[in-house]
Amino acid sequence: MSDQPLAPVPPFEPPYYTVVFTSVRTVPDDEEGGDDGYDATSTRMDEIVASVPGFLGMESARTPGGLGITVGYFRDEDAIKEWRGDAEHRAAQKRGRGEWYEKYSVHVAKVERSYGFERG
């Protein structure tokens, strides 16, 4: 994960798309030996997706119980297709199914409204 200040991704001018990846790890992050290359791969995936034309941003969170949610924001479906088809991303997906995830789901949605609030 990034060392960016704590803040939500700002609203963008619709329409755009979100990809919501919700997962449960096979070994929780806080257990001994629970990494097995996961953190390095996650960091690399962050780098790759950030280079995809049309990538707008990403937010991630994990509950103490181990439910993880990552939301990626993309300008259009072509950007999502490029990310989905990236060779390193596909290899990470395969490893995720084989080692890191007990279960996951992916939801893709078109955003038609977007707004935010910031105090100050």
C-alpha angles and dihedrals in degrees: 000000000000129000090225118134115272106270138124120253105267122248116269132206107273144268101062135124139250129205111201115198113189118183148170115210122226089228118028115241093246097055122100110267092008097133106065092168095315097120094048091048091048091052091049091049089052089054094047097046090048088060094054111109106243096028108136105180147297141236128196136184136170126200121225087251091059105258108141126197125188121180118195121194120211133180094224146352092266089064090051091049091051091050093045091050098047108124095224091047091051090050090050090050090053092049090046092056091045101044121357109045132063088187141338142178133205124207124186119197139174112232114220099171130034131173140145148188133226125183117230 
